[in-house]
Amino acid sequence: MLSSSADDRFAAFRHSSYFRFFFARFLGAFATQILSVSVGWQMYDKTGSAFYLGLIGLVQFLPSLMLILVTGSVADRYNRRAIVSACMVLSALCAAAMLGLTIADAFEPTIVFAILVVFGIERAFAAPAVQSLGPNLVPAKDLSNAVAWNSSSWQTASIVGPVAGGLLYGASPVLAYSISLAFFTAAALLVFLIPRPPQRKSEKAVSMDTLLAGFRFIFGEKVVLGAISLDLFAVLLGGAVALMPVFARDILTLGPWGLGLLRAAPGIGAIIVAIALASFPIRHNAGIFMFIGVALFGVGTVMFGLSETAWISIAALMLMGAADMASVYVRETLIALWTPDEVRGRVNAVNMVFVGASNELGEFRAGTMAHFIGPVPAVVIGGLGTLAVAGAWAFGFPQLRKIDSLDAPEPQDAR
């Protein structure tokens, strides 16, 4: 195996297991984006309800919340590679179910929500296992590089996936769901082909104490708590993804392809920043870098909410994606480096619930507000709220603001 260094932008790819993991994650994220765009447009086309769009996020978030004490423990006690592969198979079955409904012309919101609950359960188990598997595939010296490339994998899928989803759905909903099904299947196969990596497992008997270890570690480490909660409240308030079908059809007068462009725009901004960070990692002032990213995310959200011009809206969404990538890079690197491997699954389970709350629950917040006060005020108020959160957390978590480099201290034993 070739040696790597901190200045090697492709250091993580020197490890064959990570190479397979990277492309599996890309295909899974790509398939998720196609499925998400297709379900969102189909739901709004069939119902015309912004509230139903919000429910799409809520029904996917609730399983993560309800299973939070189980999913992380499973990732810490069992083979993470097998868990991820099985979850990809379940995702493929969900895509197959949506394909079947579409072919049979039997789209019914209640049935679709039931499928999305199953999809949410899959994501609840997959998220901590995926987040925990990655650090097992590279040595610590290449972990920061792997985090940057992990983000670029997801963001690349976020660029191509929504555009492809919009174009495919515009051509044929059956084609869109078929491609999603094929990509989930390929991702499952790639994960299965990863040799079983070394993993420090929690050997303690299952008890309430061990199940709560992830919470205990996070609340005991103020830097990690500040980083996770900052993302939670910033995106919970600033998220506008659920309302993109409304903006695409009713405000910007674009079709399914336009929705794809809107959904892809944040990913375009994010991938530019992700590639830059992989090539030029943050050396100093990491905490300030993260807070600036959150503040710019709020600015972009306000711009998007006020815009009635397609290119301005796309530019605002690109700014949101770039800013979010900057803050996510710092947060995910901190969590990966500061967390002991034997509790990593439980910590990532809590983290992913927070991420789910910020995304899916944020979509429910946006959809509900749009239902009562309109989509534009819902987005603008959320963006202003994100700016307020950035300022409040900068003063409330000075330890986080003062983080200079992304080198990890010796983590505490949280088993």
N, C-alpha and C positions, 0 to 999 in steps of 0.2 A: 504493500500500500504506500502511496506517495505521502510524503510528509507534508504537513500544512502549517501555516503560520497565521498570525492575526491579520496579516496584510494580503492573504490569499482570498480573493473574492469568491472562489469556487471551492473553498476548503471542505464544506459539508459534502460536496459531491464526490470527494475522494473515497467515500465510504459507500459501497454498493447497496447496502440495506437502506441507507437514506435516499439514494437515487430512486429506488423503487417506491419508497414512502412518499417522496416528493410528487411523483407523477400520479400515484394513487390518490393523494389528497387533491391534486389538481382536477382529476377526472370526477371525483366525488363532489367537489365544489362546483364544477362546471354543470354537472347533472342537476345539482340542487338549484342553481340559478335558473336553468331552463324550466325546471318544474315550478319554481316560485313565480316566474313571470307568467307562465301559462295558466297556473291556477288563479293568480290575481286578476289577470285580464278576463278569464272565463267567468270568474265569480262576479266581477263588476258588470260584464256584458250581460249576464243572465239576471242579475238582481238590481243593478243600478244603485247599490247601497254602499256608502262609505263605511257604515257601521259593520257590515259584513266583512269588508276588507280588514278592519281592525280586529275582528274575531279570528281571522286567519292567523295573526300573530299570537293572540291569546291562547288558542287551543294548542299551539306548538310549544308555548312557554310553560304551561301548567304542568306537563309531565316532568320537566326538569326540576321544578320547584317541589313537587310531591315526592319525587324519588331521590332528592338530594343526598339523603343519608345512606342510600343504597349504591348509587352509581359510582361514586368515588371509591367506596370500599371494595367494590367488585374490581375496579381498575387496579387497586393496590394488592389484591389477593390472588388474582387470576391472570392468565396469559393475555396481555394487552393486545398483542397482534391478533389473536383469535377473536377477541371481542370486537375489534375494529372490522375485521373481515366479515363476521356475522352481521354486524350492523349495516354494512354496505349491502349485503344480501337482502336484509329487511327493507332498506331504502328502495332497492330494485323492485321488490314486491309492491311497495306503495306506488311507484311509478307505473307498474303493470296494472294496478287497480284503477288509476286515473285513466290509463289508456283504454281499459275495458269499458269504463263509464262513457268515455267519449265516443268510442266506436258504436256503442249501443244507443247513443244519444239519450243517455239516462242521467245527465248531470242534475244532481239534487244537492243543495247546500248541506243538508243534514248528513248525507252519506260522505260528501267531500270532507266535512269537518271531522268525521269519524276516521277517515283515512289519514288526515293531518294529525290527529291525536296519536295514531300509531307511528307516524313519521316523527312526531315529537318525542315519543318514548325511545325510538331508535337514536335520535340525536342526543337524548339525555345520557344514554350509555356510551355513545360513541365519543362525545366531546371530551370527557376526562381521559378516556383511553387514548385518543389521538394526541391530545396535548401532553400526555405522560409518555407515550411511546417514542415520540421524536427525540427527547433527550437521551433515551436509551440507545439510540442508533449512532450517535457521534460522541467523541470525547469532549470533556468540558471546554477544552481550548477552542473547539469549533462550534460551540453551542450558540454563541451570539450570531455567528454567520448563518447557522441553520435557522434561527428564529427569523432573521431577515428574509431568507429564501422561502421559509414556510409562508410568511405573509405575502411574498410576491406570488407564490403559487396560488393562494386563495384570491389575491387581487387580480391576477391575470385571468382567472376563471370569472371573476366579477366583471371584467371588461368584455370578454368574448361571450360568456354565457348569456347575459341579458340580451345582447344584440342578436345572438343566434336564436335565443328563445323567442324574441319578438318576431324575427324573420320566419322562423320555423312555424310559429303559431299562426302568423299571417298567411303562410302557405297552406298549412294543415295542422290543426291541433293534434291529430293522430301522429303526424311526423314528429312533432315536438316531444310528445310523451315517449315515443319509440326511441328517440335519440337519448333521452334522459335514462331510460331503462338500460340501454346498451352501455352507457358510460358508468352507471352504478355497477353493472356486472363486471366490467373490465377493472374497475377500482378494487372490487372484492378479490379478484384474481391476483392482482399485483400485491395486495397486502398479504394474501395467503403465501405468496412466493418469497416473502421476506424471511430469512432464517430467524429462528427464535432468539431474540437478543437477551443479554443478561439483564436481570431485573431484581432489585432488592425488594422482597415482599414483606408486608407486615405479617408477623408470625403470631401476634397476640390474638387471643380468642375474641370473637366478635362480641362487643358490648357497647353500651351507650357511650362509654368513654372513648373507645376506639372510633366509633362512628362520628363522634363530634371532634375528632382530632384536627380535621381540616379547619373547622371554625376556630378552634383554640389557637392554632398556629397563626391564622390570619389576624385575629383580634389581638394576638400578642405581639405581632410584628407590625408596627404602625406604618412603616413604609409600604408594605404590601397592602395593608388595609386602605391606606390613602389612595394608592394607585387603582385598586379595584373599585372602590366606591366612587372615585372621580369619574371613571368611565361609565359606571352604572347611571349616575344622575345626569351626566352630560348628554349621553345618547338617549336616555329615557325621555328627556325634554326636547332634544334637538332632532330626533329621528323623523324623517319625512318619507321613508321608503314606502310605507303602506298607502300613502296618498298619491303616489306617482301615476297610477291609472287615472285618477281624477284630473290631475294636472295635464296629463298627456291628452286626454280626450276632451275635457271641458274648458280648460284654460289656455293651453298651448295649441289646441286643435291638431294633435298628432294622432296617428294610428298605432297599431301594435308595434310597428318598426320604431316609431318615435318613443314608445315606452321602453323598448330595448335600449335605445340610445341614452335615455335618461337613467335607466338602471346601470348602464355601463359607465357613465361619466364619472361617478366617484371612484370606480376602479381604475380609470385612466390616470387620475391624479395620484391615486395610492401607489400604483405600480411604478410610476416615475420616482416617487420618494423611496419606495422599497428597494429599487435597484440602486439608487444613490446611497442608501444606508448600507447595503451589502458591500458596495465598493468603498465607501468612506464612512465607517462606523463612527458613532458619537464618542468622542474622547473626553469631553468636559461639558459641564452644565446640563447633564441629562434631565434633571428635574425641571429646570426652567424650560428646556426644550419641550417637554411633555405639556406643561401648562400653556405655552404659546400655541401648541397644536390644538388643544381643547378650545381655546379662545377663538382661533381662526375657524374651527368647525362651527361655532355659534354664529360667526359673521357670515359664513357661507350659507348657513341655514336661513338666516334673515333675508339674504340676497335672493335665494331661491323662492322663498315665499312671496316676495314682492314682485318678482319678474313676471312679465307677460310676453316675453320674447324668448324664443327657443334657445338661441345661442347664448344669451345671458344666463338662462337657467342651467344650461349644460356647463358653462364656465363656473357657476356657483357650486354645482355638484362636484366638479373636478376639485375645487378648492376644499370642499368638505372631505373628499376622499383623501387628498394629500395631507390635510391636517390630522385626520383620524389615524392615518398610517403612522405619522410621526409619534403620536401619543401611544398607539398600540405597540409600536416597536419597543419603546421604553418599558411599558407596563409588562409585556410578555417576557422580555429579557429579565427583568427584575424577578418576576415570579419563578421563571425557570431556574435561575441561578441561586436564588435564596431558599428554595424549597428542598428538603431532604427527599430522596427518591422513594423511601418507604411510605411517605405520606403524600407523595406527589398527586396520586389519583384523587384523594379526598380534597386536597387543596384546589385542584383543577375542577373538581365537581362544583365546589362552592363558587369558584371563579366563573365557570361557564353558566351557572344559574344567574350570577350577576350580569354576565354578558347577555344571556337570554332575556333577562328583565329589561336591559337597556335596549335591546333590539325588538324582540317579539312584544313585550309589554309596552314598549315605546310605540310600536305600531298600533296597539290597541288604544293607547292614549291619544295618538294622532287621529285615528279613525273616529273615536268617540267625540273628541272636540270638534272635528270637522262636521260631524253629524249635527251638532247643536249650534256652532257659531260660524261654520264655513271653513273650507280648507286653507284659505290664505291666512286668516287670523290664527288658526291652529298651528301652522308652521312658524309664523313670525314670533308668536308668543313663546313657542318652544325654543327658538334660536336665542331669544333674549334670556330665557332661563338658563341656557347653557353658558352664556357669558357670565351670568351671575354665579353659577356653580364654580367656574374656573377661578373667579376672584375669591370666593369664599374658601375653597379648598387650598388655595395658595397661602392663605393666612392660617387656616385651621390645621394644616399638616406641614409645618416648617421643615420637618425631617425630610419629607418628600421633595420639597422645593430646593433643598440644599444638596440633594444628590448630585455628585459631580460626574464620576465615571460609572460604568456599568459592571464594575468588579464586585463580586459578592463577598460579604463577610462570612464568617463561619456560621452556618445556620444552626438554630437551636433544635434539639431533639423533640419532635412533636408527635412521636408515636403514641 
